[in-house]
Amino acid sequence: SPIIQDNTLIASDKGITCKNSNPTIQNNNISQNYNYGINCSNCTGIIQGNVIAENGIGIELWGNSSSNIVYHNNLMNNTEQAPITEGLNVWDNGAEGNYWSDYAGVDSNHDGIGDAVHVMDANNTDRYPLMGMFSDFNATLEHNVQIVCNSSLSNFVFNGAVITFDAAGKDNTTGFCRICIPTDLINETYRIFVNRTEVQYSTLSCSNTTHKYLYFNYAHPREKVLIINA
């Protein structure tokens, strides 16, 4: 089973092509390819954590490709996001799906997941579409910090006690972050500062003893976020 990961495929004719296999396609940046980003024929595998942007087709599963698990991908401004030709596939991991730039749903309970499903066809539905782009940062060798956010994130740092990152977006709009923090990194109580001003956050019900999920808002255009132990 091939593992295709950590590649940058930009401004070519085609991105990744798989046939008659069980691939794992993860953590790739696949953008501005004329034909498609990911094309799988007669495959059953995992497609997760990829940036798939401004391609002719984002993800194309055809030729008896079924039972693929597709989640935590950022599908942004592809001419066709995910045309389905055959097969029944799973477009989430049971709790979280993908970010779709053309998703028009709302998030009334502020958990970072759309209230309505994202339907591709009668057999293919993302049940838990993300309201912002998915990012996965290596904080330590053992622990990652995952963020769903409608800002562009950069300069993520965990210095052993404090998480910092930059969040940028369009002027005079509201940004949000839903961040998943391993409790081994920072204990279970937190303080969050945006440009040195402390902001309120909510702890989401999906939190558990090993990971805390926090949700907070702030104003764009560009903000420095800092999270510390309370």
C-alpha positions in Angstrom: 0.0 0.0 0.0 1.7 3.2 -1.1 2.1 6.2 1.2 2.2 9.5 -0.6 3.0 12.3 1.9 4.6 15.7 2.4 4.8 16.6 -1.2 4.3 20.0 -2.9 2.7 19.7 -6.3 2.0 23.1 -7.8 1.1 24.5 -11.3 1.4 21.3 -13.3 -1.0 19.3 -15.4 -1.9 16.7 -12.8 -1.3 16.2 -9.1 -1.5 12.7 -7.6 -2.7 9.7 -9.6 -3.4 6.3 -8.0 -4.8 3.1 -9.7 -5.7 -0.3 -8.3 -4.2 0.2 -4.9 -4.9 1.1 -1.2 -3.0 4.4 -0.9 -2.5 6.7 2.1 -2.4 10.2 0.7 -1.6 12.7 3.4 -0.1 16.1 4.2 0.5 17.2 0.6 0.1 20.7 -0.9 -1.6 20.2 -4.2 -2.5 23.5 -5.9 -3.1 25.2 -9.2 -2.9 22.0 -11.3 -4.7 22.3 -14.6 -6.4 18.8 -14.6 -6.8 17.5 -11.1 -5.3 17.5 -7.6 -6.0 13.8 -6.6 -7.3 11.2 -9.0 -8.0 7.6 -7.7 -9.3 4.8 -9.9 -10.3 1.5 -8.3 -8.8 2.4 -5.0 -9.6 2.1 -1.3 -7.5 4.2 1.0 -7.1 7.2 3.2 -6.9 10.8 2.0 -6.3 13.1 4.9 -4.6 16.4 5.8 -4.0 17.7 2.3 -4.3 21.2 1.0 -6.1 20.9 -2.4 -6.6 24.3 -3.9 -7.3 26.0 -7.3 -7.1 22.8 -9.3 -9.4 21.8 -12.2 -10.7 19.0 -10.0 -10.0 18.7 -6.3 -10.5 15.0 -5.5 -11.8 12.6 -8.1 -12.8 9.0 -7.1 -13.9 6.8 -9.9 -13.6 3.4 -11.5 -15.0 1.4 -8.5 -13.2 3.5 -5.9 -15.1 2.9 -2.7 -14.8 2.8 1.0 -12.1 5.5 0.9 -11.9 7.6 4.1 -11.5 11.3 3.3 -11.1 13.9 6.1 -9.2 16.9 7.4 -8.5 18.1 3.8 -8.8 21.7 2.8 -10.6 21.9 -0.6 -10.4 25.5 -1.7 -11.6 27.1 -4.9 -11.2 24.1 -7.2 -13.3 24.4 -10.4 -14.9 21.1 -9.3 -14.3 20.2 -5.7 -15.1 16.5 -5.7 -17.1 15.1 -8.6 -18.3 11.6 -7.9 -18.6 9.0 -10.6 -18.9 5.7 -8.8 -18.7 4.2 -5.3 -19.6 4.9 -1.7 -16.9 6.7 0.3 -16.7 8.1 3.8 -16.0 11.9 3.9 -15.2 12.2 7.6 -13.6 10.3 10.4 -16.8 10.0 12.4 -16.4 13.3 14.1 -14.8 15.8 11.7 -14.8 16.1 7.9 -13.2 18.4 5.4 -13.1 22.2 4.8 -15.0 23.1 1.6 -14.6 26.7 0.4 -18.1 26.6 -1.2 -19.9 25.3 1.9 -22.7 27.7 2.8 -23.7 26.3 6.1 -23.6 27.9 9.6 -22.2 26.9 12.9 -24.8 28.0 15.5 -23.2 26.1 18.4 -19.7 27.4 17.8 -17.8 24.1 17.7 -16.1 24.6 14.3 -18.3 22.1 12.5 -21.2 23.1 10.2 -24.7 22.4 11.4 -25.7 21.0 8.0 -24.1 18.2 6.0 -22.2 18.8 2.8 -23.7 16.6 0.1 -21.8 15.6 -3.1 -24.3 13.0 -4.4 -26.9 10.5 -3.0 -24.1 8.2 -1.8 -21.4 10.6 -0.7 -21.9 13.1 2.2 -19.5 14.9 4.5 -21.5 14.7 7.7 -19.2 17.1 9.7 -17.9 19.8 7.3 -15.4 22.1 8.9 -16.1 25.8 9.1 -12.5 26.8 8.7 -9.2 25.4 7.3 -7.6 22.5 9.1 -4.0 22.8 10.4 -1.9 20.2 12.2 1.2 21.5 14.0 4.0 19.4 15.5 4.4 20.9 19.0 6.7 18.2 20.2 7.9 14.8 18.9 5.0 13.2 20.8 2.2 15.7 20.5 0.4 17.7 17.8 -1.9 20.8 18.1 -4.8 20.8 15.6 -6.6 24.0 14.7 -9.7 24.7 12.7 -9.7 28.3 11.8 -11.0 30.8 9.2 -7.7 32.8 9.3 -4.4 32.1 7.6 -2.1 30.7 10.3 1.7 31.1 10.5 4.6 31.2 12.9 3.3 28.4 15.2 5.6 27.9 18.1 5.3 25.9 21.3 8.3 26.8 23.6 7.6 24.1 26.3 5.1 26.2 28.2 3.3 28.6 25.8 1.6 28.3 22.4 1.9 31.2 20.0 0.8 31.8 16.4 -0.2 34.5 14.0 -3.8 34.6 12.5 -4.5 36.8 9.5 -7.7 37.6 7.6 -9.6 40.3 5.8 -9.9 43.6 7.5 -13.0 44.2 9.6 -14.1 40.6 9.7 -14.3 38.2 12.7 -11.9 35.3 13.0 -12.4 32.1 15.0 -10.2 29.3 16.1 -11.1 25.9 17.5 -7.9 24.5 18.9 -7.3 21.0 20.2 -4.5 21.0 22.8 -3.0 17.8 24.4 -3.3 18.2 28.2 0.3 16.9 28.4 1.5 20.2 26.7 -0.5 22.7 28.8 -2.6 21.7 31.8 -6.4 21.8 31.7 -6.9 25.4 32.5 -5.9 28.2 30.1 -5.6 31.9 29.4 -5.8 33.1 25.8 -4.5 36.5 24.7 -5.0 38.1 21.3 -2.6 41.0 20.7 -1.9 41.0 24.5 -5.6 41.4 25.3 -7.2 38.4 27.1 -10.2 37.0 25.4 -12.9 34.6 26.6 -13.1 31.1 25.3 -15.5 28.1 25.6 -14.4 24.6 26.3 -16.2 22.2 23.9 -18.0 19.1 25.0 -15.8 16.9 22.8 -12.9 17.6 25.3 -11.6 14.6 27.3 -8.8 13.9 29.8 -6.1 13.9 27.1 -7.2 16.7 24.8 -9.0 19.9 25.4 -11.0 21.7 22.6 -11.2 25.5 23.0 -13.2 27.9 20.8 -12.6 31.7 20.7 -13.2 34.7 18.4 -11.1 37.8 17.5 -11.0 40.6 15.0 -9.0 40.6 11.8 -6.8 41.7 10.0 -3.7 40.3 11.7 -3.4 39.0 15.3 -0.9 37.4 17.5 -2.5 34.6 19.6 -0.9 33.4 22.8 -2.2 30.5 25.0 -0.7 29.8 28.4 -1.6 27.8 31.5 -3.9 29.7 33.9 
